[in-house]
Amino acid sequence: MTPTDLVRECREAMRRGADFPTLWHSIIKRHPAVKGVPVQRLDGDRPYVEVPLIRGDWLVIDNDARTVRLR
């Protein structure tokens, strides 16, 4: 499974109503591309979560906007 597969799986789960804690426990935490724990960040007043991946990029989850992407 690639990071792109991880993004796809997370997006599908969010469309079905999953929030970040659910994504973390059911999908992200067990994925082989994940390197570490989530880091909460702010963009102005908007919170989002980043999860480091083994190849050096980050999985970015904005629960309010219901988006998941790679950075």
N, C-alpha and C positions, 0 to 999 in steps of 0.2 A: 504494500500500500504506500502510495506516494503522498507528499503534502497536499497535492492537488486533490487526491481522493479524500483526504481528511477534510478539506474545505467543502467539498461536495457533500459529504456525509453530514457535516455540521449544518450546512445550509438547509438540507432536507429536513433535519430534525427541528431546526428553528421554524421552518414553514409549518410543521406539525404542532408547534407551540412550545418547544423546549426552551428553557432559559439557560443561562451560563452554568449554574451548578449542575444541572442535568447533563449538559454537554460534557462538562469536565468529567463527571463520574462514569458516564455511559459510553463516551466516544473518545475524547481527547486523551485522558490519562493513560489509557491502555495502548494508544497508537505508537508504533515503533519509531516514528519520526520525531516524537516529542522528547525534548532534552531536559526540561525542568518544569518548575511550578509557575502558575499564572502570576503576572505582575499587573496590578491595577494602575492605570495612568489617567491623566486628565488632559483634555484638549479644550482649553478655556474652562468652561464649566461642565463639559460633557465627559463623563467617565467612560472608559473602555478597558478591556483586558487584553494583554499580550501574553502569548505562551511561546517560549523559545523552542526552536526546532533544531535538530541535529546538524542540518546542513548550513545553519547560520542565519536563516531567515526567521520571521516571527509569524505566528498565527494571531490575527487581530480580530477580536470579537467586540462588537458594539451592540450590547443587549437592547438599548433603547431604540436604535435604528434598525435592529434585527438584521445586521450584516456580519459576514465573516469573510476575511480576505487574507492573503499573504502579503507581508511587507519584508 
